[in-house]
Amino acid sequence: MGDLQDYSGPFDPKFKLTDLTPEALARLVLMSGQLYLGADGMWTTVIRKRYGDDVALSCSKEVWDTNWKHEIDRPRKMMNIQGNDIADLFKCWQVDPGFAAMFDIDFEVSDDGKFGRLTVTRCRTLEYCERHGDTWLQNLACNELDAPLIPRSAEYVNPKIKCRATKMPPRQSPDEIPCQWEFWMED
């Protein structure tokens, strides 16, 4: 690893990402996740304005119905996550730049590995929706996309992993957690 905290110095024609410190690389990864999610939000806004909410909902579901497996497969391959239990599922989400850019999450796994809890302590999408009073977008993100895709992701890692949301938006106060999910291994 390199020793550059940032790239504020002179242009270096031989610069490589490995010239950056681990902290600088982590900031860059988070920023790429923010760009990725920002592009998703921008195209959804454009589709809504141009064609209406129904078309935007249909398009968003179609895009994410084809994309969600990549959010499991790519981190698994890149980070050599080979298992198929709840902890391995959580590892995929911990290293997914989009997931990490959107959420602050507390993960818990029982000692025997048969139970897990994912608690979103901050959701930037929900904060945006609340700030702008956009209940349509909140419904899209939480109910139309996350509610079906989180269980599908779990079962994709292992068909024996089941889950359910124990808390979902809307919330009564910004002090409440945005959402929480429980995961368990079926016998």
C-alpha positions as CSV (number, residue, x, y, z in Angstrom):
1,M,0.0,0.0,0.0
2,G,1.0,3.5,-0.6
3,D,1.4,6.5,1.6
4,L,-0.8,9.1,-0.1
5,Q,-3.7,10.3,2.1
6,D,-5.2,12.0,-1.0
7,Y,-4.2,13.2,-4.4
8,S,-3.8,16.9,-3.6
9,G,-0.2,17.1,-4.7
10,P,1.2,17.5,-8.3
11,F,0.0,15.3,-11.1
12,D,1.9,12.0,-11.3
13,P,1.6,10.3,-14.7
14,K,2.5,6.9,-13.0
15,F,-0.1,7.2,-10.3
16,K,-1.9,4.0,-9.3
17,L,-4.7,3.4,-6.8
18,T,-2.2,1.3,-4.8
19,D,-0.3,4.5,-4.1
20,L,-3.1,5.5,-1.7
21,T,-3.3,4.6,1.9
22,P,-5.9,2.0,3.0
23,E,-8.0,4.9,4.5
24,A,-7.9,6.8,1.2
25,L,-8.9,3.7,-0.7
26,A,-11.8,3.1,1.7
27,R,-13.0,6.7,1.1
28,L,-12.8,6.1,-2.7
29,V,-14.8,2.9,-2.5
30,L,-17.5,4.6,-0.4
31,M,-17.6,7.4,-2.9
32,S,-18.0,4.9,-5.8
33,G,-20.9,3.4,-4.0
34,Q,-22.5,6.8,-3.6
35,L,-22.0,7.5,-7.3
36,Y,-23.6,4.2,-8.1
37,L,-26.6,4.8,-6.0
38,G,-26.8,8.5,-7.1
39,A,-27.0,7.4,-10.7
40,D,-29.8,5.0,-9.7
41,G,-31.7,7.8,-8.0
42,M,-31.1,10.2,-10.9
43,W,-32.4,7.9,-13.6
44,T,-35.4,7.0,-11.4
45,T,-36.2,10.8,-11.1
46,V,-35.8,11.3,-14.9
47,I,-38.1,8.3,-15.6
48,R,-40.7,9.6,-13.1
49,K,-40.7,13.1,-14.6
50,R,-40.8,11.9,-18.2
51,Y,-43.1,8.9,-18.0
52,G,-44.7,8.9,-14.6
53,D,-44.6,6.9,-11.4
54,D,-46.0,3.6,-12.8
55,V,-43.3,3.4,-15.6
56,A,-40.6,4.3,-13.1
57,L,-41.7,1.7,-10.7
58,S,-41.8,-1.0,-13.4
59,C,-38.4,0.0,-14.7
60,S,-36.8,0.1,-11.2
61,K,-38.1,-3.3,-10.4
62,E,-36.9,-4.7,-13.8
63,V,-33.4,-3.2,-13.3
64,W,-33.0,-4.5,-9.7
65,D,-34.6,-7.9,-10.5
66,T,-31.6,-8.4,-12.9
67,N,-28.9,-6.6,-10.8
68,W,-29.3,-7.9,-7.3
69,K,-27.4,-11.2,-7.9
70,H,-24.4,-9.1,-8.9
71,E,-24.4,-7.5,-5.5
72,I,-23.9,-10.9,-4.0
73,D,-21.7,-12.6,-6.7
74,R,-19.2,-9.8,-7.2
75,P,-18.3,-9.2,-3.6
76,R,-18.1,-13.0,-3.0
77,K,-15.7,-13.4,-5.9
78,M,-13.6,-10.3,-5.3
79,M,-13.2,-11.0,-1.5
80,N,-13.1,-14.8,-1.7
81,I,-16.2,-15.3,0.4
82,Q,-16.7,-19.0,-0.1
83,G,-19.2,-20.0,2.6
84,N,-23.0,-20.0,2.5
85,D,-24.2,-19.2,6.0
86,I,-25.6,-16.1,7.6
87,A,-22.2,-14.7,8.4
88,D,-21.1,-15.1,4.8
89,L,-24.3,-13.3,3.6
90,F,-23.5,-10.5,6.0
91,K,-19.9,-10.4,4.7
92,C,-21.2,-9.8,1.2
93,W,-23.2,-6.8,2.3
94,Q,-20.3,-5.5,4.4
95,V,-18.1,-5.2,1.4
96,D,-20.7,-4.1,-1.2
97,P,-19.9,-0.5,-1.9
98,G,-23.5,0.4,-2.7
99,F,-24.8,-1.2,0.5
100,A,-22.1,0.4,2.5
101,A,-22.8,3.8,0.9
102,M,-26.5,3.7,1.6
103,F,-26.6,2.2,5.1
104,D,-24.9,2.3,8.4
105,I,-25.6,-1.2,9.7
106,D,-25.0,-3.2,12.9
107,F,-24.7,-6.9,12.2
108,E,-25.1,-9.6,14.8
109,V,-24.6,-13.4,14.4
110,S,-25.3,-15.9,17.2
111,D,-22.4,-18.1,18.4
112,D,-23.8,-21.1,16.6
113,G,-24.3,-19.1,13.4
114,K,-27.9,-20.1,13.1
115,F,-29.4,-16.6,13.8
116,G,-28.5,-13.2,12.7
117,R,-29.8,-9.7,12.9
118,L,-29.2,-6.8,10.6
119,T,-30.1,-3.4,12.1
120,V,-29.9,-0.4,9.8
121,T,-29.0,2.5,12.1
122,R,-28.9,5.0,9.2
123,C,-30.5,4.9,5.8
124,R,-29.5,7.7,3.5
125,T,-32.4,6.9,1.1
126,L,-35.0,7.0,3.8
127,E,-33.5,10.3,5.1
128,Y,-33.8,11.8,1.6
129,C,-37.4,10.6,1.3
130,E,-38.3,12.0,4.7
131,R,-36.6,15.3,4.0
132,H,-38.5,15.7,0.7
133,G,-41.7,14.1,1.7
134,D,-41.4,11.6,-1.1
135,T,-43.5,8.6,0.1
136,W,-43.5,7.2,-3.4
137,L,-39.7,6.8,-3.5
138,Q,-39.8,5.5,0.1
139,N,-42.3,2.8,-0.9
140,L,-40.2,1.9,-4.0
141,A,-37.0,1.5,-2.0
142,C,-38.3,-0.1,1.1
143,N,-41.4,-2.1,0.0
144,E,-41.0,-2.8,-3.7
145,L,-37.2,-3.4,-3.8
146,D,-35.7,-4.2,-0.4
147,A,-38.6,-6.2,1.1
148,P,-38.4,-8.8,-1.7
149,L,-34.7,-8.6,-2.6
150,I,-33.3,-9.0,0.9
151,P,-34.9,-12.4,1.4
152,R,-34.1,-13.4,-2.2
153,S,-30.4,-12.5,-1.6
154,A,-30.4,-14.6,1.6
155,E,-31.9,-17.6,-0.2
156,Y,-29.5,-17.1,-3.1
157,V,-26.6,-17.6,-0.7
158,N,-28.3,-20.6,0.9
159,P,-31.9,-21.7,0.4
160,K,-32.0,-22.6,4.1
161,I,-31.5,-19.0,5.1
162,K,-34.8,-17.3,5.9
163,C,-35.5,-13.8,7.1
164,R,-38.2,-11.4,8.0
165,A,-38.3,-7.7,8.6
166,T,-39.0,-6.8,12.2
167,K,-39.1,-3.1,11.6
168,M,-39.7,-1.2,8.4
169,P,-40.5,2.5,7.5
170,P,-42.3,4.7,7.9
171,R,-41.0,5.7,11.2
172,Q,-42.6,8.0,13.8
173,S,-39.3,9.9,14.6
174,P,-35.8,10.2,13.0
175,D,-34.6,8.8,16.3
176,E,-36.1,5.4,15.4
177,I,-34.0,2.9,13.4
178,P,-35.0,2.7,9.8
179,C,-35.3,-1.0,9.6
180,Q,-34.3,-4.3,11.1
181,W,-34.2,-7.9,9.8
182,E,-33.8,-11.2,11.5
183,F,-32.2,-14.2,9.7
184,W,-32.2,-17.9,10.7
185,M,-31.1,-21.2,9.3
186,E,-33.8,-23.7,8.6
187,D,-33.0,-27.3,9.4
